[in-house]
Amino acid sequence: MATTSYVIAVGSNRAGRHGPPQAEVQAALAQLGGRAASLMTSAPVGPSLRRYANTAALIESDLPPPAMLARLKAIERAFGRRRGRRWGARVIDLDIILWSGGTWRDRALVIPHPRFRERDFVLVPLTALAPRWRDPLSGLTARQLLARLTVRRPAPNRVIGGWGP
């Protein structure tokens, strides 16, 4: 398979073996490689009470989507992530958001990520990395998606720079 690009969302809201959530994100970025946007904090989605440290990474790989998903799950396990309550606190969370191959759908994986268009903690770093990347379903760029989202509701999340590799 040819080399393709992936946008990976990276988040943490629980300390782990690398330290506080910001350190967990930084350690995950080191394993992923590629380029990363500045770190930001965001409110949790769902019942968790802890704020998240979030960013996105743009990586190149010759792995097809299922193999990339397996790689991300292996990194999560190595960081101590265990399957548990949906939207609960987690040491690290790695999600494939976009893939330069367009769309992918099987039982284990859907690309683009079904909810990325509603999440500023994904769109803000995505726009910093690749503002002209087009959503293969809507045809809108990352910048346009973020503008649509922020027109509907201003973002309470904030960027805390200096955490990209």
Secondary structure, DSSP 8 states (H G I E B T S, - for coil): ---EEEEEEEEE-S-BTTBSHHHHHHHHHHHH-SEE---EEE--SSS--S-EEEEEEEEEES--HHHHHHHHHHHHHHTT----STT---S-EEEEEEETTB-EESSS-EES-TTGGG-HHHHHHHHHH-TT-B-TTT--BHHHHHHHHHHHS----EE--S---
